[in-house]
Amino acid sequence: MTNKNIYTSFDLEDFIENEHFRNWVLHEDHNANIFWEKFQQENPEKTNLVKEAQSVLLSLHHHFDTEIKEVSKDQARSSFQEVASKMEKRPRDKSKRIWLKWMAAAAVLVGIGFFSKALFNNDILLKTYASGNGERLALELPDGSKVELNANSELQIEPDHWNDLDTREVWLQGEAFFEVNRKSKGTKFIVHAGDMDVAVLGTQFNVRSRGEKAEVVLAEGKIVLELNDQNIEMEPGDFVSYSKIKNKVEAKKVKVADYTAWKDGMIVLNNTLSEICKELEIVYGTNFVIEDEELKKRQIQLSVQAGNLEVILKTLKLLYPDEINIDHKENQVIISKLVSKY
């Protein structure tokens, strides 16, 4: 089941390139209609973006359906890859990379002719892998590289002839741990994570891209981050984060195991209660309310087996029995300051 939580940070381009959203707009699906209507009711601030993305997709679909003749998939694929390759060499706003590729491919396909179904059914575009609430998903990519997705995350690849390309590219929304298979010299593997690109030859690293913030922790090997027209080389144990809103880069040495524990079924948290609750919201799709402002700033350390939110909440209560009261009602967790009876 698709979770609404992952769509709350989407912008126009994110909606347009998302497979679940495109299927809703372009194909009749009763369950999808219910899902997206409820999403807009619960997130009214996203309604205009949803309608704009619908309009763009329907306009493109109508154009291809009514004015374009069918050509071979090989011809269309070749044209798409040619345009994408040219655009990679130009200065660009990296946050718009997927959007630019969509429009560039559309422009070329208009010139040579291509039936709409081939554009929108992901045969020549992106294949999506997604995890749900509290779910981890293990993947093996076409080149043998291994990826483990954390909860409520999406990974996309362009699957056709992926092994034949000089650059292997994936697009991440959420969190994932990568074990990249080294190929021939000069062959890159690039993870696009929001405004940050992670370029590697063969290594192990953790990438997290949620909303306006992206983070990378290197476990093994060496990687280069392409960020704001600068390259940042990372060594094992390095942590780099980038906030788009603050336009701030943070770099430090960390204990890698704390950032990769999730893939072994553990949750390790060391932050304010407010930030920890935001993390649990993302992983479990449950709304948290902290009723005391001071409590929000309380520094919390928590290491617990992942999988069951109730167990995590009980552990939190046991660790701080004199400070925290927790009520779990349906899809909402209310945390309040424990008031002494004496």
Secondary structure as the mmCIF struct_conf table of DSSP 4:
data_model
#
loop_
_struct_conf.conf_type_id
_struct_conf.id
_struct_conf.beg_label_comp_id
_struct_conf.beg_label_asym_id
_struct_conf.beg_label_seq_id
_struct_conf.end_label_comp_id
_struct_conf.end_label_asym_id
_struct_conf.end_label_seq_id
HELX_RH_3T_P HELX_RH_3T_P1 LYS A 4 TYR A 7
TURN_TY1_P TURN_TY1_P1 THR A 8 SER A 9
HELX_RH_AL_P HELX_RH_AL_P1 LEU A 12 GLU A 17
HELX_RH_AL_P HELX_RH_AL_P2 GLU A 19 LEU A 26
BEND BEND1 HIS A 27 HIS A 27
HELX_RH_AL_P HELX_RH_AL_P3 HIS A 30 GLU A 42
HELX_RH_3T_P HELX_RH_3T_P2 PRO A 44 LYS A 46
HELX_RH_AL_P HELX_RH_AL_P4 THR A 47 GLU A 67
HELX_RH_AL_P HELX_RH_AL_P5 LYS A 73 GLU A 88
TURN_TY1_P TURN_TY1_P2 LYS A 89 LYS A 89
BEND BEND2 ARG A 90 ARG A 90
HELX_RH_3T_P HELX_RH_3T_P3 LYS A 94 LYS A 96
HELX_RH_AL_P HELX_RH_AL_P6 ARG A 97 ILE A 112
HELX_RH_AL_P HELX_RH_AL_P7 SER A 116 PHE A 120
BEND BEND3 ASN A 121 LEU A 125
STRN STRN1 LYS A 127 ALA A 130
TURN_TY1_P TURN_TY1_P3 ASN A 133 GLY A 134
STRN STRN2 LEU A 137 GLU A 140
TURN_TY1_P TURN_TY1_P4 PRO A 142 ASP A 143
BEND BEND4 GLY A 144 GLY A 144
STRN STRN3 LYS A 146 LEU A 149
BEND BEND5 ALA A 151 ASN A 152
STRN STRN4 GLU A 154 ILE A 157
TURN_TY1_P TURN_TY1_P5 ASP A 160 HIS A 161
HELX_RH_3T_P HELX_RH_3T_P4 TRP A 162 ASP A 164
BEND BEND6 LEU A 165 ASP A 166
STRN STRN5 THR A 167 GLU A 179
HELX_LH_PP_P HELX_LH_PP_P1 VAL A 180 ARG A 182
BEND BEND7 SER A 184 SER A 184
TURN_TY1_P TURN_TY1_P6 LYS A 185 GLY A 186
STRN STRN6 LYS A 188 ALA A 193
TURN_TY1_P TURN_TY1_P7 GLY A 194 ASP A 195
STRN STRN7 MET A 196 VAL A 200
BEND BEND8 LEU A 201 GLY A 202
STRN STRN8 GLN A 204 ARG A 210
TURN_TY1_P TURN_TY1_P8 GLY A 211 GLU A 212
STRN STRN9 LYS A 213 GLU A 220
BEND BEND9 GLY A 221 GLY A 221
STRN STRN10 ILE A 223 LEU A 227
TURN_TY1_P TURN_TY1_P9 ASN A 228 ASP A 229
STRN STRN11 GLN A 230 MET A 234
TURN_TY1_P TURN_TY1_P10 PRO A 236 GLY A 237
STRN STRN12 ASP A 238 SER A 243
TURN_TY1_P TURN_TY1_P11 LYS A 244 ASN A 247
STRN STRN13 LYS A 248 LYS A 253
HELX_RH_AL_P HELX_RH_AL_P8 VAL A 256 THR A 260
HELX_RH_3T_P HELX_RH_3T_P5 ALA A 261 ASP A 264
TURN_TY1_P TURN_TY1_P12 GLY A 265 GLY A 265
STRN STRN14 MET A 266 THR A 272
HELX_RH_AL_P HELX_RH_AL_P9 LEU A 273 TYR A 284
STRN STRN15 ASN A 287 ILE A 290
HELX_RH_AL_P HELX_RH_AL_P10 GLU A 293 LYS A 296
TURN_TY1_P TURN_TY1_P13 LYS A 297 LYS A 297
STRN STRN16 GLN A 299 GLN A 305
BEND BEND10 ALA A 306 GLY A 307
HELX_RH_AL_P HELX_RH_AL_P11 LEU A 309 LEU A 319
BEND BEND11 TYR A 320 TYR A 320
TURN_TY1_P TURN_TY1_P14 PRO A 321 GLU A 323
STRN STRN17 ILE A 324 LYS A 329
TURN_TY1_P TURN_TY1_P15 GLU A 330 ASN A 331
STRN STRN18 GLN A 332 LYS A 337
HELX_LH_PP_P HELX_LH_PP_P2 LEU A 338 SER A 340
#
